[in-house]
Amino acid sequence: MRKLEMLGANDPENQFHTIAVAPHQVYGPRDNLFLPNLLETAGNNKLFIFGMGINRICFTHVDNYCHGLCIAEHRITHHHYDK
Protein backbone atom coordinates (compact mmCIF):
# COMPACT_ATOMS: atom_id res chain seq x y z
CA MET A 1 0.00 0.00 0.00
CA ARG A 2 1.15 3.49 -0.63
CA LYS A 3 1.68 5.86 2.29
CA LEU A 4 -1.50 7.90 1.77
CA GLU A 5 -3.60 4.77 1.28
CA MET A 6 -2.20 3.35 4.50
CA LEU A 7 -2.96 6.52 6.43
CA GLY A 8 -6.38 6.75 4.80
CA ALA A 9 -7.22 3.27 6.11
CA ASN A 10 -6.92 4.61 9.66
CA ASP A 11 -10.25 3.91 11.40
CA PRO A 12 -10.05 4.71 15.12
CA GLU A 13 -13.79 4.20 15.61
CA ASN A 14 -13.27 0.50 14.81
CA GLN A 15 -9.94 0.37 16.64
CA PHE A 16 -7.97 -0.01 13.41
CA HIS A 17 -5.00 2.32 13.61
CA THR A 18 -2.37 2.86 10.95
CA ILE A 19 0.84 4.83 10.67
CA ALA A 20 3.41 5.15 7.89
CA VAL A 21 7.14 5.01 8.63
CA ALA A 22 9.13 4.81 5.41
CA PRO A 23 12.78 5.89 5.37
CA HIS A 24 14.48 6.03 1.98
CA GLN A 25 17.68 4.12 2.78
CA VAL A 26 18.48 2.22 5.99
CA TYR A 27 22.02 1.24 6.95
CA GLY A 28 23.60 -0.32 10.03
CA PRO A 29 26.42 -2.33 11.56
CA ARG A 30 25.91 -5.46 9.45
CA ASP A 31 25.34 -3.51 6.25
CA ASN A 32 27.78 -5.02 3.78
CA LEU A 33 26.09 -3.71 0.66
CA PHE A 34 24.88 -0.11 0.67
CA LEU A 35 27.35 1.87 2.77
CA PRO A 36 30.53 0.03 1.66
CA ASN A 37 29.53 0.42 -1.99
CA LEU A 38 28.73 4.11 -1.51
CA LEU A 39 32.07 4.77 0.19
CA GLU A 40 34.01 2.83 -2.46
CA THR A 41 32.23 4.63 -5.30
CA ALA A 42 32.83 8.03 -3.71
CA GLY A 43 36.47 7.13 -2.99
CA ASN A 44 37.02 6.22 -6.65
CA ASN A 45 35.43 9.49 -7.83
CA LYS A 46 32.69 7.51 -9.59
CA LEU A 47 29.74 8.92 -7.67
CA PHE A 48 27.33 10.43 -10.18
CA ILE A 49 25.40 13.64 -9.64
CA PHE A 50 22.09 13.69 -11.46
CA GLY A 51 20.63 16.94 -12.69
CA MET A 52 21.72 20.07 -10.86
CA GLY A 53 22.70 18.07 -7.77
CA ILE A 54 20.16 19.79 -5.54
CA ASN A 55 18.00 16.73 -4.80
CA ARG A 56 18.19 15.21 -1.34
CA ILE A 57 17.74 11.69 -0.07
CA CYS A 58 17.60 10.46 3.49
CA PHE A 59 19.93 7.89 5.04
CA THR A 60 18.67 6.42 8.31
CA HIS A 61 20.66 4.31 10.75
CA VAL A 62 18.83 1.13 11.74
CA ASP A 63 18.84 2.18 15.42
CA ASN A 64 17.02 5.40 14.54
CA TYR A 65 14.58 3.47 12.36
CA CYS A 66 13.78 1.07 15.20
CA HIS A 67 13.35 4.01 17.58
CA GLY A 68 10.90 5.58 15.12
CA LEU A 69 8.92 2.34 14.93
CA CYS A 70 8.73 2.20 18.74
CA ILE A 71 7.49 5.80 18.86
CA ALA A 72 4.90 5.01 16.17
CA GLU A 73 3.67 1.95 18.06
CA HIS A 74 3.42 3.93 21.29
CA ARG A 75 1.49 6.67 19.53
CA ILE A 76 -0.99 4.19 18.06
CA THR A 77 -1.53 2.12 21.22
CA HIS A 78 -2.03 5.19 23.40
CA HIS A 79 -4.33 6.86 20.86
CA HIS A 80 -2.29 10.05 20.66
CA TYR A 81 -2.52 10.51 16.91
CA ASP A 82 -3.73 13.10 14.50
CA LYS A 83 -5.92 11.97 11.65
N, C-alpha and C positions, 0 to 999 in steps of 0.2 A: 504494500500500500504506500502511496505517496504521503508525505508529511501532512498536507492539508486534509487529505481523506482520513488519515488516522486521527487527527485532532477533531475533525468533523464527526467522527463516530462516538466521541465523548458523550455519554448519556448518564449524568449523575443521578437522575431520578430513578433509573433502574440499576443503580450501583455498578455501572460499567464506565470505568474511568480510563482515559488514554492520555499518553504524553509522547512527544517525539523528541528523541535525543539522537542526533545524527552527525557526528563529526566527519570531516572530509577524509582525513588520513590519521590512523592511529599507529603509534610506534611504542616500543617498550624494550625491556632488557633482553628478551629472547628474539627480538626482531633481527633476523638474518637476511632479510630481503630488502625492505624499503630503505631504511636509513643507511646501511652500508653501500647500497647502490647509488643513493643520492650523493653521499660523500665522495665516492670514487668518481662519479661523473663530474662533480664540481671540481675535484682535485685535478682531473685531466682536462679541464677547460672545455668540456663537452656538454655543459648544461645549456639547454636552449632557452631563449626568451621568446615567447610568442607575442606578437603584436607590439604594442608600445611598452610592454613590461610593467604595466600598472595594475594588472590583475593580482588578486590576493587569494591564497588558499590557506587553510587552517591545518596545522599539525598538532595533534593532541596526544600527550603521553597516556599510556594505558591506565596509570594510577588516577589521573585526572578524569578520564572517561568513566572509570568505576565509581569515583566520587560523585560525578554527575548523575549516574544511574541511581545511586543511593539517595541522593537528594530528590530525584524525580519520584522514586518509590515512596519516600517519606511524604512528599507533597500530595501524592495520590491517596495514600492510606489515611492521611489525616485531614483530607478534604480541604486543603488550603490551596485551591487552584482557581485560576481565572479562566472562564470559558471564552 
